[in-house]
Amino acid sequence: MENRKHVIDKGADFICVGMYDFQIVDDVNIALGVRGGELERKRPWFA
């Protein structure tokens, strides 16, 4: 999870996730975990 947080902290506005039905729950949980945590983002969101 730390690598994913690093990407968002450094300015990524989008993430690429799996699209198969068995991947959706895990992908959403990862995104919510990263987004719900404390971010050290210096750049504003552009998406």
mmCIF file of the N, C-alpha and C atoms, coordinates in Angstrom:
data_MODEL
# 
_entry.id   MODEL 
# 
loop_
_atom_site.group_PDB 
_atom_site.id 
_atom_site.type_symbol 
_atom_site.label_atom_id 
_atom_site.label_alt_id 
_atom_site.label_comp_id 
_atom_site.label_asym_id 
_atom_site.label_entity_id 
_atom_site.label_seq_id 
_atom_site.pdbx_PDB_ins_code 
_atom_site.Cartn_x 
_atom_site.Cartn_y 
_atom_site.Cartn_z 
_atom_site.occupancy 
_atom_site.B_iso_or_equiv 
_atom_site.pdbx_formal_charge 
_atom_site.auth_seq_id 
_atom_site.auth_comp_id 
_atom_site.auth_asym_id 
_atom_site.auth_atom_id 
_atom_site.pdbx_PDB_model_num 
ATOM 1   N N  . MET A 1 1  ? 0.825   -1.194  0.000   1.00 0.00 ? 1  MET A N  1 
ATOM 2   C CA . MET A 1 1  ? 0.000   0.000   0.000   1.00 0.00 ? 1  MET A CA 1 
ATOM 3   C C  . MET A 1 1  ? 0.865   1.252   0.000   1.00 0.00 ? 1  MET A C  1 
ATOM 4   N N  . GLU A 1 2  ? 2.034   1.184   0.588   1.00 0.00 ? 2  GLU A N  1 
ATOM 5   C CA . GLU A 1 2  ? 2.893   2.368   0.670   1.00 0.00 ? 2  GLU A CA 1 
ATOM 6   C C  . GLU A 1 2  ? 3.288   2.877   -0.712  1.00 0.00 ? 2  GLU A C  1 
ATOM 7   N N  . ASN A 1 3  ? 3.569   1.996   -1.668  1.00 0.00 ? 3  ASN A N  1 
ATOM 8   C CA . ASN A 1 3  ? 3.913   2.427   -3.019  1.00 0.00 ? 3  ASN A CA 1 
ATOM 9   C C  . ASN A 1 3  ? 2.758   3.166   -3.664  1.00 0.00 ? 3  ASN A C  1 
ATOM 10  N N  . ARG A 1 4  ? 1.540   2.696   -3.432  1.00 0.00 ? 4  ARG A N  1 
ATOM 11  C CA . ARG A 1 4  ? 0.367   3.354   -4.007  1.00 0.00 ? 4  ARG A CA 1 
ATOM 12  C C  . ARG A 1 4  ? 0.203   4.749   -3.422  1.00 0.00 ? 4  ARG A C  1 
ATOM 13  N N  . LYS A 1 5  ? 0.410   4.882   -2.122  1.00 0.00 ? 5  LYS A N  1 
ATOM 14  C CA . LYS A 1 5  ? 0.319   6.191   -1.476  1.00 0.00 ? 5  LYS A CA 1 
ATOM 15  C C  . LYS A 1 5  ? 1.381   7.134   -2.051  1.00 0.00 ? 5  LYS A C  1 
ATOM 16  N N  . HIS A 1 6  ? 2.563   6.634   -2.276  1.00 0.00 ? 6  HIS A N  1 
ATOM 17  C CA . HIS A 1 6  ? 3.653   7.436   -2.823  1.00 0.00 ? 6  HIS A CA 1 
ATOM 18  C C  . HIS A 1 6  ? 3.262   8.028   -4.178  1.00 0.00 ? 6  HIS A C  1 
ATOM 19  N N  . VAL A 1 7  ? 2.635   7.250   -5.022  1.00 0.00 ? 7  VAL A N  1 
ATOM 20  C CA . VAL A 1 7  ? 2.237   7.714   -6.349  1.00 0.00 ? 7  VAL A CA 1 
ATOM 21  C C  . VAL A 1 7  ? 1.243   8.868   -6.238  1.00 0.00 ? 7  VAL A C  1 
ATOM 22  N N  . ILE A 1 8  ? 0.247   8.731   -5.380  1.00 0.00 ? 8  ILE A N  1 
ATOM 23  C CA . ILE A 1 8  ? -0.756  9.785   -5.206  1.00 0.00 ? 8  ILE A CA 1 
ATOM 24  C C  . ILE A 1 8  ? -0.116  11.015  -4.573  1.00 0.00 ? 8  ILE A C  1 
ATOM 25  N N  . ASP A 1 9  ? 0.739   10.829  -3.573  1.00 0.00 ? 9  ASP A N  1 
ATOM 26  C CA . ASP A 1 9  ? 1.423   11.959  -2.935  1.00 0.00 ? 9  ASP A CA 1 
ATOM 27  C C  . ASP A 1 9  ? 2.248   12.757  -3.938  1.00 0.00 ? 9  ASP A C  1 
ATOM 28  N N  . LYS A 1 10 ? 2.841   12.086  -4.905  1.00 0.00 ? 10 LYS A N  1 
ATOM 29  C CA . LYS A 1 10 ? 3.730   12.757  -5.858  1.00 0.00 ? 10 LYS A CA 1 
ATOM 30  C C  . LYS A 1 10 ? 2.993   13.386  -7.037  1.00 0.00 ? 10 LYS A C  1 
ATOM 31  N N  . GLY A 1 11 ? 1.677   13.271  -7.078  1.00 0.00 ? 11 GLY A N  1 
ATOM 32  C CA . GLY A 1 11 ? 0.950   14.038  -8.070  1.00 0.00 ? 11 GLY A CA 1 
ATOM 33  C C  . GLY A 1 11 ? 0.099   13.291  -9.071  1.00 0.00 ? 11 GLY A C  1 
ATOM 34  N N  . ALA A 1 12 ? 0.008   11.972  -8.992  1.00 0.00 ? 12 ALA A N  1 
ATOM 35  C CA . ALA A 1 12 ? -0.843  11.257  -9.945  1.00 0.00 ? 12 ALA A CA 1 
ATOM 36  C C  . ALA A 1 12 ? -2.302  11.637  -9.712  1.00 0.00 ? 12 ALA A C  1 
ATOM 37  N N  . ASP A 1 13 ? -3.015  11.962  -10.777 1.00 0.00 ? 13 ASP A N  1 
ATOM 38  C CA . ASP A 1 13 ? -4.427  12.309  -10.678 1.00 0.00 ? 13 ASP A CA 1 
ATOM 39  C C  . ASP A 1 13 ? -5.321  11.119  -10.996 1.00 0.00 ? 13 ASP A C  1 
ATOM 40  N N  . PHE A 1 14 ? -4.791  10.121  -11.657 1.00 0.00 ? 14 PHE A N  1 
ATOM 41  C CA . PHE A 1 14 ? -5.567  8.948   -12.054 1.00 0.00 ? 14 PHE A CA 1 
ATOM 42  C C  . PHE A 1 14 ? -4.829  7.679   -11.667 1.00 0.00 ? 14 PHE A C  1 
ATOM 43  N N  . ILE A 1 15 ? -5.581  6.606   -11.509 1.00 0.00 ? 15 ILE A N  1 
ATOM 44  C CA . ILE A 1 15 ? -4.977  5.298   -11.298 1.00 0.00 ? 15 ILE A CA 1 
ATOM 45  C C  . ILE A 1 15 ? -5.572  4.334   -12.308 1.00 0.00 ? 15 ILE A C  1 
ATOM 46  N N  . CYS A 1 16 ? -4.813  3.355   -12.690 1.00 0.00 ? 16 CYS A N  1 
ATOM 47  C CA . CYS A 1 16 ? -5.269  2.327   -13.616 1.00 0.00 ? 16 CYS A CA 1 
ATOM 48  C C  . CYS A 1 16 ? -5.504  1.061   -12.795 1.00 0.00 ? 16 CYS A C  1 
ATOM 49  N N  . VAL A 1 17 ? -6.706  0.543   -12.852 1.00 0.00 ? 17 VAL A N  1 
ATOM 50  C CA . VAL A 1 17 ? -7.048  -0.621  -12.041 1.00 0.00 ? 17 VAL A CA 1 
ATOM 51  C C  . VAL A 1 17 ? -7.616  -1.722  -12.924 1.00 0.00 ? 17 VAL A C  1 
ATOM 52  N N  . GLY A 1 18 ? -7.683  -2.924  -12.364 1.00 0.00 ? 18 GLY A N  1 
ATOM 53  C CA . GLY A 1 18 ? -8.255  -4.054  -13.083 1.00 0.00 ? 18 GLY A CA 1 
ATOM 54  C C  . GLY A 1 18 ? -9.742  -3.858  -13.311 1.00 0.00 ? 18 GLY A C  1 
ATOM 55  N N  . MET A 1 19 ? -10.240 -4.403  -14.396 1.00 0.00 ? 19 MET A N  1 
ATOM 56  C CA . MET A 1 19 ? -11.641 -4.189  -14.737 1.00 0.00 ? 19 MET A CA 1 
ATOM 57  C C  . MET A 1 19 ? -12.488 -5.452  -14.667 1.00 0.00 ? 19 MET A C  1 
ATOM 58  N N  . TYR A 1 20 ? -11.887 -6.552  -14.290 1.00 0.00 ? 20 TYR A N  1 
ATOM 59  C CA . TYR A 1 20 ? -12.662 -7.779  -14.178 1.00 0.00 ? 20 TYR A CA 1 
ATOM 60  C C  . TYR A 1 20 ? -13.468 -7.758  -12.885 1.00 0.00 ? 20 TYR A C  1 
ATOM 61  N N  . ASP A 1 21 ? -14.590 -8.445  -12.882 1.00 0.00 ? 21 ASP A N  1 
ATOM 62  C CA . ASP A 1 21 ? -15.484 -8.406  -11.730 1.00 0.00 ? 21 ASP A CA 1 
ATOM 63  C C  . ASP A 1 21 ? -14.805 -8.848  -10.436 1.00 0.00 ? 21 ASP A C  1 
ATOM 64  N N  . PHE A 1 22 ? -13.881 -9.772  -10.492 1.00 0.00 ? 22 PHE A N  1 
ATOM 65  C CA . PHE A 1 22 ? -13.217 -10.237 -9.273  1.00 0.00 ? 22 PHE A CA 1 
ATOM 66  C C  . PHE A 1 22 ? -12.142 -9.271  -8.777  1.00 0.00 ? 22 PHE A C  1 
ATOM 67  N N  . GLN A 1 23 ? -11.800 -8.242  -9.548  1.00 0.00 ? 23 GLN A N  1 
ATOM 68  C CA . GLN A 1 23 ? -10.783 -7.273  -9.151  1.00 0.00 ? 23 GLN A CA 1 
ATOM 69  C C  . GLN A 1 23 ? -11.382 -5.992  -8.572  1.00 0.00 ? 23 GLN A C  1 
ATOM 70  N N  . ILE A 1 24 ? -12.630 -5.719  -8.837  1.00 0.00 ? 24 ILE A N  1 
ATOM 71  C CA . ILE A 1 24 ? -13.223 -4.424  -8.495  1.00 0.00 ? 24 ILE A CA 1 
ATOM 72  C C  . ILE A 1 24 ? -13.206 -4.154  -6.994  1.00 0.00 ? 24 ILE A C  1 
ATOM 73  N N  . VAL A 1 25 ? -13.622 -5.103  -6.191  1.00 0.00 ? 25 VAL A N  1 
ATOM 74  C CA . VAL A 1 25 ? -13.686 -4.889  -4.741  1.00 0.00 ? 25 VAL A CA 1 
ATOM 75  C C  . VAL A 1 25 ? -12.299 -4.581  -4.181  1.00 0.00 ? 25 VAL A C  1 
ATOM 76  N N  . ASP A 1 26 ? -11.303 -5.353  -4.558  1.00 0.00 ? 26 ASP A N  1 
ATOM 77  C CA . ASP A 1 26 ? -9.945  -5.099  -4.065  1.00 0.00 ? 26 ASP A CA 1 
ATOM 78  C C  . ASP A 1 26 ? -9.431  -3.739  -4.518  1.00 0.00 ? 26 ASP A C  1 
ATOM 79  N N  . ASP A 1 27 ? -9.670  -3.387  -5.776  1.00 0.00 ? 27 ASP A N  1 
ATOM 80  C CA . ASP A 1 27 ? -9.193  -2.103  -6.301  1.00 0.00 ? 27 ASP A CA 1 
ATOM 81  C C  . ASP A 1 27 ? -9.843  -0.919  -5.585  1.00 0.00 ? 27 ASP A C  1 
ATOM 82  N N  . VAL A 1 28 ? -11.136 -1.009  -5.352  1.00 0.00 ? 28 VAL A N  1 
ATOM 83  C CA . VAL A 1 28 ? -11.840 0.074   -4.647  1.00 0.00 ? 28 VAL A CA 1 
ATOM 84  C C  . VAL A 1 28 ? -11.344 0.181   -3.213  1.00 0.00 ? 28 VAL A C  1 
ATOM 85  N N  . ASN A 1 29 ? -11.152 -0.942  -2.548  1.00 0.00 ? 29 ASN A N  1 
ATOM 86  C CA . ASN A 1 29 ? -10.649 -0.904  -1.170  1.00 0.00 ? 29 ASN A CA 1 
ATOM 87  C C  . ASN A 1 29 ? -9.253  -0.300  -1.089  1.00 0.00 ? 29 ASN A C  1 
ATOM 88  N N  . ILE A 1 30 ? -8.397  -0.608  -2.049  1.00 0.00 ? 30 ILE A N  1 
ATOM 89  C CA . ILE A 1 30 ? -7.055  -0.012  -2.078  1.00 0.00 ? 30 ILE A CA 1 
ATOM 90  C C  . ILE A 1 30 ? -7.150  1.496   -2.293  1.00 0.00 ? 30 ILE A C  1 
ATOM 91  N N  . ALA A 1 31 ? -7.963  1.914   -3.259  1.00 0.00 ? 31 ALA A N  1 
ATOM 92  C CA . ALA A 1 31 ? -8.107  3.346   -3.545  1.00 0.00 ? 31 ALA A CA 1 
ATOM 93  C C  . ALA A 1 31 ? -8.677  4.099   -2.343  1.00 0.00 ? 31 ALA A C  1 
ATOM 94  N N  . LEU A 1 32 ? -9.674  3.541   -1.689  1.00 0.00 ? 32 LEU A N  1 
ATOM 95  C CA . LEU A 1 32 ? -10.251 4.190   -0.512  1.00 0.00 ? 32 LEU A CA 1 
ATOM 96  C C  . LEU A 1 32 ? -9.250  4.250   0.636   1.00 0.00 ? 32 LEU A C  1 
ATOM 97  N N  . GLY A 1 33 ? -8.452  3.222   0.782   1.00 0.00 ? 33 GLY A N  1 
ATOM 98  C CA . GLY A 1 33 ? -7.444  3.221   1.831   1.00 0.00 ? 33 GLY A CA 1 
ATOM 99  C C  . GLY A 1 33 ? -6.392  4.293   1.623   1.00 0.00 ? 33 GLY A C  1 
ATOM 100 N N  . VAL A 1 34 ? -5.959  4.450   0.389   1.00 0.00 ? 34 VAL A N  1 
ATOM 101 C CA . VAL A 1 34 ? -4.963  5.477   0.070   1.00 0.00 ? 34 VAL A CA 1 
ATOM 102 C C  . VAL A 1 34 ? -5.570  6.864   0.196   1.00 0.00 ? 34 VAL A C  1 
ATOM 103 N N  . ARG A 1 35 ? -6.743  7.044   -0.380  1.00 0.00 ? 35 ARG A N  1 
ATOM 104 C CA . ARG A 1 35 ? -7.392  8.361   -0.389  1.00 0.00 ? 35 ARG A CA 1 
ATOM 105 C C  . ARG A 1 35 ? -7.854  8.773   1.007   1.00 0.00 ? 35 ARG A C  1 
ATOM 106 N N  . GLY A 1 36 ? -8.228  7.798   1.832   1.00 0.00 ? 36 GLY A N  1 
ATOM 107 C CA . GLY A 1 36 ? -8.709  8.099   3.174   1.00 0.00 ? 36 GLY A CA 1 
ATOM 108 C C  . GLY A 1 36 ? -7.601  8.397   4.168   1.00 0.00 ? 36 GLY A C  1 
ATOM 109 N N  . GLY A 1 37 ? -6.379  8.077   3.798   1.00 0.00 ? 37 GLY A N  1 
ATOM 110 C CA . GLY A 1 37 ? -5.245  8.313   4.693   1.00 0.00 ? 37 GLY A CA 1 
ATOM 111 C C  . GLY A 1 37 ? -4.726  9.738   4.586   1.00 0.00 ? 37 GLY A C  1 
ATOM 112 N N  . GLU A 1 38 ? -3.714  10.010  5.332   1.00 0.00 ? 38 GLU A N  1 
ATOM 113 C CA . GLU A 1 38 ? -3.090  11.336  5.330   1.00 0.00 ? 38 GLU A CA 1 
ATOM 114 C C  . GLU A 1 38 ? -2.194  11.464  4.107   1.00 0.00 ? 38 GLU A C  1 
ATOM 115 N N  . LEU A 1 39 ? -2.514  12.400  3.223   1.00 0.00 ? 39 LEU A N  1 
ATOM 116 C CA . LEU A 1 39 ? -1.727  12.601  2.011   1.00 0.00 ? 39 LEU A CA 1 
ATOM 117 C C  . LEU A 1 39 ? -0.821  13.815  2.172   1.00 0.00 ? 39 LEU A C  1 
ATOM 118 N N  . GLU A 1 40 ? 0.361   13.736  1.595   1.00 0.00 ? 40 GLU A N  1 
ATOM 119 C CA . GLU A 1 40 ? 1.320   14.846  1.622   1.00 0.00 ? 40 GLU A CA 1 
ATOM 120 C C  . GLU A 1 40 ? 1.440   15.429  0.228   1.00 0.00 ? 40 GLU A C  1 
ATOM 121 N N  . ARG A 1 41 ? 0.328   15.669  -0.386  1.00 0.00 ? 41 ARG A N  1 
ATOM 122 C CA . ARG A 1 41 ? 0.273   16.110  -1.778  1.00 0.00 ? 41 ARG A CA 1 
ATOM 123 C C  . ARG A 1 41 ? 0.522   17.614  -1.865  1.00 0.00 ? 41 ARG A C  1 
ATOM 124 N N  . LYS A 1 42 ? 1.511   18.007  -2.670  1.00 0.00 ? 42 LYS A N  1 
ATOM 125 C CA . LYS A 1 42 ? 1.831   19.427  -2.837  1.00 0.00 ? 42 LYS A CA 1 
ATOM 126 C C  . LYS A 1 42 ? 1.124   20.038  -4.031  1.00 0.00 ? 42 LYS A C  1 
ATOM 127 N N  . ARG A 1 43 ? 0.741   19.201  -4.980  1.00 0.00 ? 43 ARG A N  1 
ATOM 128 C CA . ARG A 1 43 ? 0.099   19.675  -6.196  1.00 0.00 ? 43 ARG A CA 1 
ATOM 129 C C  . ARG A 1 43 ? -1.411  19.514  -6.068  1.00 0.00 ? 43 ARG A C  1 
ATOM 130 N N  . PRO A 1 44 ? -2.207  20.490  -6.510  1.00 0.00 ? 44 PRO A N  1 
ATOM 131 C CA . PRO A 1 44 ? -3.670  20.353  -6.421  1.00 0.00 ? 44 PRO A CA 1 
ATOM 132 C C  . PRO A 1 44 ? -4.185  19.281  -7.385  1.00 0.00 ? 44 PRO A C  1 
ATOM 133 N N  . TRP A 1 45 ? -5.371  18.766  -7.104  1.00 0.00 ? 45 TRP A N  1 
ATOM 134 C CA . TRP A 1 45 ? -6.010  17.792  -7.983  1.00 0.00 ? 45 TRP A CA 1 
ATOM 135 C C  . TRP A 1 45 ? -6.459  18.480  -9.267  1.00 0.00 ? 45 TRP A C  1 
ATOM 136 N N  . PHE A 1 46 ? -6.222  17.864  -10.412 1.00 0.00 ? 46 PHE A N  1 
ATOM 137 C CA . PHE A 1 46 ? -6.644  18.419  -11.690 1.00 0.00 ? 46 PHE A CA 1 
ATOM 138 C C  . PHE A 1 46 ? -7.686  17.551  -12.382 1.00 0.00 ? 46 PHE A C  1 
ATOM 139 N N  . ALA A 1 47 ? -8.066  16.470  -11.774 1.00 0.00 ? 47 ALA A N  1 
ATOM 140 C CA . ALA A 1 47 ? -9.008  15.555  -12.408 1.00 0.00 ? 47 ALA A CA 1 
ATOM 141 C C  . ALA A 1 47 ? -10.436 15.909  -12.072 1.00 0.00 ? 47 ALA A C  1 
# 
